Amino acid sequence: MIPIRDENPTETTPYVTIALITANVLVFLWEISLPKPVLNQIIYAYGAVPLRIMTGGKIPISYYLYGHHFLSAAPVPVTLITCMFLHGGFMHLAGNMLFLWIFGNNVEDMLGHIRFLIFYLLCGILATLIHSAVYPHSPIPLIGASGAISGVLGAYMIQFPWAKVETLVFFFFFVTIIKIPAAIFIALWFFMQYLNGLAALTAKMPTGVAWFAHIGGFISGIVLYRLFPKRARRSYRVTYYIE
């Protein structure tokens, strides 16, 4: 299932959501301009490496690059932020930004610009820490905005469970667009993360997708959203007809 848009208008311009998408796109354009060896170094230096996180940064970055030395890696607390703005490919970026645009604007509308930015970053940090706790010995860097965006999905499901999400659905060769309540769409999304996360636990090292960052970010978003004060906003109203 691929979300196309939601039927949930906002009252304010989502400046932070737009700024986050712009920042991610600009960083990705910078990434693809780099030679492959340099990009690999950037990912290891500014991605979140669980082994470095769990040891407080005591493991030198050259440990991961098999003797290829370069400028020191960013401090561990910094990588918890920078990892959110690095992506592993166009589809990785496009999928994340699509979800952020559809669901982020309404959460920003509820929280206000500054609180939304803090909420977003906290969800991303907690997602990375939870992934690192599950894979404490992993030398594989974690990159991408998925953990933070998973937190946004958690907040959206709590605040707007009945908002309709236009969804592109594939069933073998049959493709159609249907409208799904946000609670059902996001619950199905989370169920897939949960199943894949359980399957990944059987592997000795994390797979190419950080499922537990998604799970951790989602749960963090639900908890944090309940704690954050909300701005005054009209209640979401479901449009219906009577006969």
C-alpha positions in Angstrom: 0.0 0.0 0.0 1.2 3.5 -0.9 -0.4 6.6 0.6 -1.2 9.3 -1.9 -2.8 12.0 0.3 -5.1 12.4 3.2 -8.4 14.2 3.5 -7.4 16.3 6.5 -6.9 20.0 5.9 -4.6 22.1 8.0 -5.0 25.5 9.5 -1.4 26.6 9.3 1.4 26.4 6.8 3.7 23.4 7.7 6.9 25.3 7.6 8.9 22.8 9.6 7.7 19.8 7.5 8.6 21.7 4.3 12.0 22.6 5.8 12.7 19.0 6.8 11.8 17.7 3.4 14.0 20.3 1.8 16.9 19.6 4.0 16.7 15.8 3.3 16.5 16.4 -0.4 19.5 18.8 -0.4 21.6 16.4 1.7 20.7 13.6 -0.7 21.7 15.7 -3.7 25.0 16.3 -1.9 25.4 12.6 -1.2 25.0 11.5 -4.9 27.6 14.1 -5.9 30.2 12.4 -3.8 32.6 9.7 -5.1 31.6 6.3 -3.6 34.6 5.9 -1.2 33.9 9.4 0.2 30.2 8.7 0.6 31.0 5.5 2.5 33.2 7.5 4.8 30.4 10.1 5.3 27.9 7.4 6.2 30.2 5.8 8.8 31.2 9.2 10.2 27.7 10.7 10.4 25.4 7.7 10.5 24.4 6.2 13.9 26.6 3.1 14.5 25.0 1.0 17.3 28.4 -0.3 18.6 29.7 3.3 18.9 26.5 4.4 20.6 26.5 1.5 23.1 30.2 2.0 24.0 30.0 5.8 24.2 32.1 6.3 21.1 35.1 4.5 22.4 35.4 2.4 19.3 37.4 4.3 16.6 35.7 4.8 13.3 38.6 3.2 11.5 37.6 0.0 13.1 34.6 -0.1 10.7 36.6 0.9 7.6 39.2 -1.8 7.8 42.1 0.5 8.3 41.1 3.3 6.0 41.7 6.4 8.1 40.1 9.8 7.6 38.8 12.6 9.7 37.4 11.5 13.0 33.7 10.6 13.1 31.2 13.0 14.5 30.6 12.7 18.3 27.9 10.0 19.1 25.3 12.6 20.2 25.7 14.4 16.9 25.2 11.3 14.9 21.9 10.7 16.6 20.7 13.8 14.6 22.8 13.7 11.4 21.8 10.1 10.7 18.2 11.3 10.1 19.2 13.3 7.1 21.2 10.7 5.3 19.5 8.2 2.9 20.7 5.1 1.1 19.0 5.7 -2.2 16.3 7.6 -4.1 13.5 5.2 -3.2 14.6 5.3 0.4 14.4 9.1 0.3 11.2 9.3 -1.7 9.2 6.9 0.5 10.2 8.7 3.7 9.4 12.2 2.3 6.1 11.0 0.9 5.0 9.8 4.4 6.4 12.9 6.1 4.5 15.2 3.7 1.2 13.4 4.0 1.2 12.9 7.8 3.6 15.5 9.1 1.7 18.6 8.2 -1.3 17.7 10.4 0.8 16.8 13.4 2.7 20.0 13.0 -0.6 21.8 12.8 -1.5 20.4 16.2 1.8 20.8 18.0 2.9 24.1 16.5 6.2 24.6 14.5 8.8 24.5 17.3 7.2 21.7 19.3 6.8 19.6 16.2 10.5 20.0 15.4 11.4 18.9 18.9 8.9 16.0 18.7 10.3 14.9 15.4 13.9 14.9 16.5 13.1 13.2 19.8 11.2 10.4 18.0 14.2 9.9 15.6 16.7 9.8 18.5 14.6 7.3 20.5 14.1 5.2 17.4 17.9 5.0 16.9 18.5 4.2 20.6 16.0 1.4 20.6 17.5 -0.1 17.4 20.9 0.1 19.0 19.6 -1.6 22.2 18.3 -4.5 20.1 21.6 -4.7 18.1 24.2 -3.4 20.5 27.2 -5.0 18.7 26.3 -4.0 15.2 28.9 -2.0 13.3 26.4 -1.2 10.6 25.5 2.5 10.5 21.8 3.5 10.7 20.7 6.2 8.3 17.3 7.6 7.3 14.4 9.6 8.6 12.2 6.5 9.0 12.4 6.4 12.8 11.3 10.1 13.2 8.6 9.7 10.6 7.3 6.5 12.4 6.8 8.7 15.5 4.8 11.1 13.3 2.6 8.2 12.2 2.0 7.3 15.9 0.9 10.8 16.7 -1.3 11.0 13.6 -3.1 7.7 14.5 -3.8 9.0 18.0 -5.1 12.4 16.9 -6.8 11.7 13.6 -7.8 8.0 13.6 -10.7 8.5 11.2 -9.1 10.8 8.7 -9.3 9.2 5.3 -6.1 8.3 3.5 -6.2 7.8 -0.3 -4.1 4.6 -0.8 -2.7 3.0 -3.9 -3.3 -0.8 -3.5 -1.7 -3.5 -5.6 -3.2 -7.0 -5.8 -1.3 -9.0 -8.3 -1.9 -7.2 -11.6 -4.9 -5.3 -10.2 -4.2 -1.7 -9.1 -6.7 0.6 -7.5 -7.1 3.6 -5.2 -9.2 3.2 -2.0 -9.8 5.5 1.0 -8.8 3.9 4.3 -9.2 5.4 7.8 -5.8 6.5 9.1 -6.1 4.1 12.1 -6.5 1.1 9.8 -3.8 2.2 7.4 -1.2 2.9 10.1 -2.2 -0.2 12.1 -1.5 -2.3 9.0 1.8 -0.5 8.5 2.8 -1.1 12.0 1.8 -4.8 11.9 4.2 -5.3 8.9 7.0 -3.6 10.8 6.3 -5.9 13.7 6.3 -9.1 11.6 9.5 -8.1 9.8 11.1 -7.1 13.1 10.4 -10.6 14.6 11.8 -12.2 11.5 14.9 -10.0 11.7 15.6 -11.2 15.3 16.5 -14.6 13.9 19.4 -13.0 12.0 22.7 -12.5 13.7 23.0 -9.0 12.3 20.3 -6.5 11.4 18.9 -6.7 7.9 19.0 -3.9 5.4 15.9 -2.3 7.0 16.0 -1.1 10.7 12.6 -2.5 11.6 13.1 -1.9 15.3 13.9 1.8 14.6 10.4 1.9 13.0 8.8 0.1 15.9 10.6 2.2 18.5 9.9 5.5 16.7 6.2 4.6 16.4 5.8 3.8 20.1 7.9 6.8 21.1 5.6 9.0 18.9 2.5 7.7 20.7 3.9 8.3 24.1 5.5 11.7 23.4 2.5 13.1 21.6 0.4 12.5 24.7 2.9 14.5 26.7 3.3 17.5 24.3 0.9 20.5 24.7 -1.2 21.1 21.6 -2.1 24.4 20.0 -5.7 25.5 19.8 -7.2 24.0 16.7 -10.7 23.0 15.5 -11.5 19.4 16.0 -11.2 17.1 13.0 -14.7 16.5 11.6 -15.7 13.5 9.5 -17.8 14.4 6.5 -20.9 12.3 6.2 -24.4 12.3 4.7 -27.7 11.3 6.1 -30.7 10.0 4.2 
